[in-house]
Amino acid sequence: GEYQPDSTKVWVLDAPEDLPAGGSLAAYVSHARKVRVPDSPSVQSRGKSWWSAKWKTSNIAIQIHPGFEHQVWWCDKEFVANNNFHILEMPKYSRDERELISASLASAFGALSSLYQSSEVGCEGVRWLQTGQLAAWPVLNPSKVPTGNRETVLAAYRVFRKRDAVKL
């Protein structure tokens, strides 16, 4: 209605902390206050600027329930993930170091998925882990990648990320 913020300019929860003097956001907040919109504990904990949030951003997110799809998500530009992801915040690391860590995590998930076996026995599906493959644990350790080889590793990881996610 008339008190709904103009979504082409501002989103509730993504608005500035200081309320503008006028405009659709100011009208929306004013209306909410007039009709005494209840402050649930989660809103109360956000304080007087409940319409604004400082979102945690990251380059790396890991799905909570990935199934058999890519579990590690990397983006060159920091993003805000929804609640289906865990994010990694690493402010002390450079962008290239964060991407190398992302590549390492992806290799760990790949190594884990290679341990998983599934087959048919009669009419029943059987699943198990082959722990014998742990002897040759093929996981990238970012601290052991020489500086001169980092770009080669990252180039391979970038090619991997362009592949479509498919079920194994």
C-alpha positions as CSV (number, residue, x, y, z in Angstrom):
1,G,0.0,0.0,0.0
2,E,0.9,3.6,0.4
3,Y,3.3,2.8,3.3
4,Q,5.2,0.1,1.5
5,P,8.7,1.2,0.7
6,D,9.6,1.7,-3.0
7,S,11.4,-1.5,-3.7
8,T,13.3,0.1,-6.6
9,K,15.2,2.3,-4.1
10,V,15.3,0.6,-0.7
11,W,14.5,-2.7,0.9
12,V,13.4,-3.1,4.5
13,L,16.3,-4.6,6.5
14,D,18.7,-3.2,3.9
15,A,18.0,0.4,4.5
16,P,20.3,3.0,6.1
17,E,20.6,3.0,9.9
18,D,19.7,6.7,10.0
19,L,16.1,7.1,9.0
20,P,15.6,9.5,6.1
21,A,13.4,12.6,6.9
22,G,11.0,11.8,4.1
23,G,10.2,9.3,1.4
24,S,8.7,5.8,1.3
25,L,10.9,4.3,4.0
26,A,10.2,7.1,6.5
27,A,6.4,6.7,5.8
28,Y,6.7,2.9,6.3
29,V,8.5,3.2,9.6
30,S,6.2,6.0,10.8
31,H,3.1,3.9,10.0
32,A,4.5,0.9,11.8
33,R,5.1,3.0,14.9
34,K,1.6,4.5,14.7
35,V,-0.1,1.1,14.6
36,R,2.3,-0.2,17.2
37,V,3.6,-3.1,15.3
38,P,4.7,-5.5,18.0
39,D,8.4,-5.7,18.7
40,S,9.3,-9.4,18.9
41,P,12.4,-10.2,20.9
42,S,14.4,-10.5,17.6
43,V,13.3,-7.0,16.6
44,Q,13.9,-5.5,20.1
45,S,17.4,-6.9,20.1
46,R,18.2,-4.9,16.9
47,G,17.5,-1.6,18.7
48,K,15.9,1.6,17.5
49,S,17.0,1.1,13.8
50,W,15.1,-2.2,13.4
51,W,14.7,-1.6,9.6
52,S,18.4,-1.8,9.0
53,A,20.8,-4.7,9.3
54,K,24.5,-5.0,9.0
55,W,24.8,-8.2,7.0
56,K,27.8,-10.5,7.3
57,T,29.4,-10.9,3.9
58,S,31.8,-13.5,2.6
59,N,33.4,-14.9,-0.5
60,I,32.9,-18.5,0.7
61,A,29.7,-20.2,1.7
62,I,29.1,-23.9,2.4
63,Q,25.6,-25.4,1.9
64,I,24.0,-26.8,5.0
65,H,22.1,-29.6,3.1
66,P,24.0,-30.0,-0.2
67,G,23.0,-33.5,-1.2
68,F,25.4,-34.4,-4.0
69,E,25.8,-30.9,-5.4
70,H,28.8,-28.6,-5.1
71,Q,29.1,-27.9,-1.4
72,V,31.5,-25.0,-1.5
73,W,30.5,-21.7,-3.1
74,W,33.0,-19.0,-4.0
75,C,32.4,-15.6,-5.5
76,D,35.0,-13.0,-6.4
77,K,32.8,-10.3,-5.0
78,E,31.7,-10.7,-1.3
79,F,28.0,-11.6,-1.0
80,V,25.3,-12.2,1.7
81,A,24.2,-15.8,2.0
82,N,20.8,-16.9,3.1
83,N,20.2,-19.2,6.1
84,N,20.8,-22.4,4.0
85,F,24.6,-21.7,4.1
86,H,27.4,-21.3,6.6
87,I,29.7,-18.5,5.6
88,L,33.4,-18.1,6.4
89,E,34.6,-14.7,7.4
90,M,38.4,-14.3,7.0
91,P,39.2,-10.6,7.1
92,K,42.9,-11.1,7.7
93,Y,43.4,-13.1,4.6
94,S,43.8,-11.7,1.1
95,R,41.3,-12.5,-1.7
96,D,43.7,-15.0,-3.3
97,E,44.3,-16.7,0.0
98,R,40.5,-17.0,0.6
99,E,40.0,-18.5,-2.8
100,L,42.8,-21.0,-2.1
101,I,41.1,-21.9,1.1
102,S,37.8,-22.4,-0.8
103,A,39.7,-24.7,-3.3
104,S,41.0,-26.6,-0.3
105,L,37.5,-27.0,1.1
106,A,36.1,-28.1,-2.2
107,S,38.9,-30.7,-2.5
108,A,38.0,-32.0,1.0
109,F,34.4,-32.5,0.0
110,G,35.5,-34.2,-3.2
111,A,37.7,-36.5,-1.3
112,L,34.9,-37.4,1.1
113,S,32.5,-38.1,-1.7
114,S,35.0,-40.4,-3.3
115,L,34.9,-42.5,-0.1
116,Y,31.2,-43.0,-0.5
117,Q,30.1,-46.1,-2.3
118,S,26.6,-47.2,-3.3
119,S,25.5,-50.4,-5.1
120,E,22.7,-52.8,-5.5
121,V,22.6,-56.1,-3.6
122,G,19.5,-58.0,-4.7
123,C,16.7,-55.5,-4.5
124,E,18.3,-53.5,-1.7
125,G,20.6,-50.5,-2.0
126,V,23.7,-50.7,0.0
127,R,25.9,-47.7,0.9
128,W,29.2,-47.7,2.7
129,L,32.4,-45.7,3.1
130,Q,35.7,-47.2,1.9
131,T,38.1,-46.0,4.5
132,G,41.0,-47.7,2.7
133,Q,41.1,-44.6,0.4
134,L,42.1,-42.5,3.4
135,A,45.7,-43.7,2.9
136,A,45.9,-41.5,-0.2
137,W,43.9,-38.5,1.2
138,P,43.9,-36.2,-1.9
139,V,43.1,-32.9,-0.2
140,L,44.7,-29.7,-1.1
141,N,46.6,-28.1,1.9
142,P,46.8,-24.4,1.1
143,S,49.8,-23.9,3.4
144,K,51.8,-26.4,1.3
145,V,51.1,-24.7,-2.1
146,P,54.3,-22.8,-3.1
147,T,53.6,-19.2,-3.9
148,G,54.7,-19.8,-7.5
149,N,52.1,-22.5,-7.9
150,R,49.1,-20.7,-6.4
151,E,47.9,-19.3,-9.7
152,T,48.0,-22.7,-11.4
153,V,46.0,-24.2,-8.5
154,L,43.5,-21.4,-8.7
155,A,43.2,-21.6,-12.4
156,A,42.2,-25.3,-12.1
157,Y,39.8,-24.5,-9.3
158,R,38.2,-21.8,-11.5
159,V,37.7,-24.3,-14.3
160,F,36.1,-26.8,-11.8
161,R,33.6,-24.1,-10.6
162,K,32.4,-23.6,-14.2
163,R,31.2,-27.2,-14.4
164,D,27.6,-28.0,-13.9
165,A,26.6,-29.6,-10.6
166,V,25.4,-33.1,-11.2
167,K,24.4,-36.0,-9.0
168,L,27.0,-38.7,-8.7
